[in-house]
Amino acid sequence: MVGTFFGGQRRLTGAYGLATPLPSLRLLACLALCLLAASTNAMAQSARRHELIRYADVTLDVAVDGDGPAIVLLPSLARDSDDYDTLALGLAKKGFRVLRPKPRGIGRSVGPMTGISLHDFARDVAETIRALGGGKAVVFGHAYGNWVARMTSVDYPELTRGVVIAAAASKTYPATLTVAVTTAGDLSLPREARLNALREAFFAPGNDPTVWLEGWHPEIREVQRSAVAAVKQSDWWSGGTAPLLDLQAEEDPFKPASKRNEMRDEFGARVTIAVIPRASHALIPEQPEAVVEALTAWIGGL
């Protein structure tokens, strides 16, 4: 193939005398890269599998991505671990085995839903680590899930390599935020009311709140809240004795800048603080790549 100039534009001419403008070649190259990226993601998703873990009268539906040191991802209130598809793929590419047990009442995860507490949800995590995590894991809890993660570390220190509390609320926060969370996940309310609640409690300005109009499971919301109410905050607040990453969203109303050092002030050097810009309480759908990088860097230092 040889290069010629025609009308001020360089073209490549092949053996059959067909000329292709360089801009066209660049377009083809971009298309090829896009197809390669799509193919890579499709292959990663096809490698995802689901395992069922059974103990006592509980069945847990667990999504498994990748292979390597284990990370357990726990979702926000009344939401599914499917929220973290992108995060799981990113962590799997970094060389981790990512375990995502669906909360009780979602998918094929079933178990007692009355007379339970955070200790019961912590055991669900512990059984996941025993069965699929090689006996030890970093436990990552987002928003509501951070309470479950901390309880797991308190109850099962031998299974907990480290704890990540992502977009974790401060020890106290305005009751209006609890109302906004309920409104955001109330499927009976008008779309605009729910969007306003999502903007207030979950999404930073400029980020798209519509991605969380779907994916709510209001039928389990009060079960999960009751499980928290059944224990004292002091029972789980410390997150045990494992290393702890306080992964904060810069614009999270549940933890304003004035509370930035709350955990480190109380628990000292065991706590590492990382702040993700341009994110609020939803955090994961807002800045998934930044979360992957922060999490990977912290685990590398354990």
Secondary structure, DSSP 8 states (H G I E B T S, - for coil): -EEEEETTEEEEE-TT--EEEHHHHHHHHHHHHHHHHHHHHHHHHHH-EEEEEEETTEEEEEEEE--SSEEEEE--TTB-GGGGHHHHHHHHHTT-EEEEE--TTSTT-B---SS--HHHHHHHHHHHHHHHSTT-EEEEEETHHHHHHHHHHHH-GGGEEEEEEET---SS--HHHHHHHHHHT-TTS-HHHHHHHHHHHT--TTS-GGGGSS-B-GGGHHHHHHHHHTS-HHHHTT-TTS-EEEEEETT-TTS-GGGTTHHHHHHGGGEEEEEESS--SS-TTT-HHHHHHHHHHHHHT-
